[in-house]
Amino acid sequence: MDRGRARDDNRNSQRTLAASLQLLGHIQRELDRGECVAAFRESFDLAQQIGDGPASAVSAYNLGNAYLTLHRD
């Protein structure tokens, strides 16, 4: 789904995009890729935009874990 279209469409398309970004973030984190932070952050922002408190909380939790678990050189 196109990010721009999801932001302009209904809440369900935004929720779907937020969930997809969560999954992307998990994959990136498992691969120890710093890009996971951007995916989790975007998911959090979308969840906040549509007023989905539980999804916002999950995104915030995953964002915090990403910061804690990413390997730093």
N, C-alpha and C positions, 0 to 999 in steps of 0.2 A: 504494500500500500504506500502511496505517495505521502510523504510527511506533510506537505502543504495542504493536500486535500483532506487529510485526517484532521488537521487542526480546524478546517472550515466546516466539516461535516458534523454529524451528530456525536453524542457522547460515546456511543458504542464503538464507533470507528477510532475515536481517541483512546478509549480503553484498550482496544485491540492493539493499537500501535504501542501503547505503554507496556502491555504484556509482552509484545514481541521484542521490545527494547530490553526488557528484563532478561529474556532468554538470551539475547545477543550478549548482554553484559556478563551473564553466567559463563557462556562459552569463552568469551574473551578473558575473563578472570582465570578460568581453568588453564588457559594457555599462557597465563602470566603476562597479559598484554594490558598496558596502561589505558588503552582505549575503552576499557570496561567502565572507567569512571565517567566518561562522557555519555555512554549508553544508560547507565544507572541515573545520572543526573537528568538526562532528557526524560526518562521514564518518570522520575519524581516530579519534574515540572509539569508534565502532562497530567499526572494524577492530581496534582494541586489545582490545575486549571479547571478540571471537571468536578472538583470537590469530592474525590474518592479518597477518604481518610485511610482506610485499610491499605489500599495500593500505595499511597504516599508513604505510609509507615514501612511497608516492605521494601520500597525503593530506598528509603533513608537507611534502613538496616543494611541492605546490600551495598550501598555506597560506603558506609562506614567500614564494613568488612573488607571491601576492596582496598581501602586505604591501609587497613591493618595487615592484610595478607600479601599485598604485592611485594615482590622481591625488589629491593633497591640495590643498585650497584655502588 
